[in-house]
Amino acid sequence: MKILAIDDQPLILKSIQHKLKKAGYEILLSESADDGINKYDNEKPDLIILDLNMPGKNGFAVLDHVRNVKGSETPIVVMSGEDEEEIIVDSFNKGADDYIQKPVGLNELVARINKLLKKPLKKAQQTKSQPAAPAKTQKLQKNIVGIVIPCYNEENRLKSAKFTQFVEDKLGYHLCFVNDGSTDKTLDVLNEISKGREGYISVYDCAQNGGKAEAVRQGILHLAKDPQIDYFGYLDADLSTNFSDFEDLVQTISNSDFQIIGGSRMARMGADITKEGSRAIISKTVNLIIRRILGMSFNDTQCGAKVMTREIAENMFNDKFLTSWLFDVEIFLRMKKFYGVDSVQDLICEQPLKRWIHEDGSHLSMKDSIKIVGQLLQIRLKYGA
């Protein structure tokens, strides 16, 4: 049986294609409504998987063509991130046979398609001594998110399995590792992580070490060339902030009008926040100075986990940052100038993390921490804060 999947995000299409091929279906892919209509007319698929939000003609144009122009009863499964009742009802009224809201598990998608096509379900093989293993959960996300992970001499700290497991389970994320001129075998490790997963993991190699700020900036600019990415973020290579907390940041920004969400390592009930004693003291001192410079109340500007809109990625990362470790402060100051003093505070959100653990081997020494105070004064002079 032949299925036509129409979605403007190639990462989503690739995931659907891989899963449905394993389920025994022939798959046709289209990245626009016009191309989807042409493939439908020429290939006569048995079922259509359809996204609603696409540039140019949207998914409703495909529904209209199949149901009204062609008068066809080909089953159509709308799969969208839209959760408004009016849109869901309108989809059914215009001919959709099913409506699946992202995020959605791929096993659920296959089950719904099998039911519409009246395809017999495969029974899991098992023996008396060994029951069948539960089906692996893989979820298509509501939005495409690109995450930059700067790496400098991380050969021995990179938790490769956690990165590969994440992109295999959470379909809709793209990890961009930036090798910041490492002198060890970090690049080899990164290339091994991305091998066979090029659609979900990329490696951007900087020949010379430029510091964390420049590595993140280059990674964001690299990802911004991909039009399918909705949100951009960055995480530390040691995963001191884990993926679960990062997903919470993505959920917040996708359901709000904020332009940037930052994790906050606030000690609070139920949270596992661990810092070295000396780091905690330096952190509090630096934070007091940062508040004065920004003129805004922040608990933690320097947490290495943030997610932002495309607007921020395309407008706040064009110029190099003055410092390597305080670029987060510079982002907020650039936003202050771009949006205005009165508006910027409403566009930034801090969200407490459930877990943050300081990992051994950090490249930020106590000596560097003391230098930060002087760098903050440089920032203040440059931005006139």
WOJONOR-V432664 format. One record per backbone hydrogen bond with DSSP energy under -0.5 kcal/mol. CO is the residue of the C=O (numbers start at 1). NH is the residue of the N-H. If there is no record, write none. Layout:
# WOJONOR-V432664
CO;NH  CO;NH
This chain:
# WOJONOR-V432664
1;26  2;46  2;47  3;5  3;28  4;6  4;49  5;7  5;30  6;51  8;10  9;12  9;13  10;14  11;15  12;16  13;17  14;18  15;19  16;20  17;21  18;22  19;23  20;25  21;24  26;3  28;5  30;7  32;36  33;37  34;38  35;39  36;40  37;41  38;42  39;43  40;44  46;75  47;4  48;50  48;77  49;6  50;79  52;54  52;59  57;33  58;61  58;62  59;63  60;64  61;65  62;66  63;67  64;68  64;69  65;70  66;72  75;48  76;78  76;97  76;98  77;50  78;100  80;102  84;88  85;89  86;90  87;91  88;92  89;93  90;94  91;96  92;95  98;78  99;101  100;80  100;102  104;140  105;109  106;110  107;111  108;112  109;113  110;114  111;115  112;116  113;117  114;119  115;118  130;127  136;138  138;106  139;171  140;103  140;104  143;145  144;230  144;231  145;174  146;233  147;176  148;235  149;178  150;237  151;180  154;157  154;158  158;160  159;162  159;163  160;164  161;165  162;166  163;167  164;168  165;169  166;170  169;139  169;171  170;172  170;173  171;141  172;145  174;147  174;176  175;177  175;202  176;149  177;179  177;204  178;151  178;180  179;181  179;206  185;189  186;190  187;191  188;192  189;193  190;194  191;195  194;197  197;200  197;201  200;175  202;177  203;205  204;179  204;206  205;207  206;181  211;215  212;216  213;217  214;218  215;219  216;220  217;221  218;222  219;223  220;224  221;225  222;225  223;226  225;227  226;229  230;310  231;146  232;308  233;148  234;306  235;150  236;239  237;159  240;242  240;357  242;246  243;247  244;248  245;249  246;250  247;251  248;252  249;253  250;254  251;255  252;255  253;256  259;309  260;349  261;307  262;351  264;266  264;353  266;268  268;271  271;273  272;274  272;356  274;358  276;280  277;281  278;282  279;283  280;284  281;285  282;286  283;287  284;288  285;289  286;290  287;291  288;292  289;293  290;294  291;295  291;296  296;298  300;303  305;263  306;234  307;261  308;232  309;313  310;314  311;315  312;316  324;213  326;329  326;330  327;331  328;332  329;333  330;334  331;335  332;336  333;337  334;338  335;339  335;340  336;340  340;343  340;344  341;345  343;346  344;347  344;348  345;348  347;259  347;260  349;262  351;264  354;272  356;274  359;362  363;365  365;369  366;370  367;371  368;372  369;373  370;373  370;374  371;375  372;376  373;377  374;378  375;379  376;380  377;381  378;382  379;383  380;384  380;385
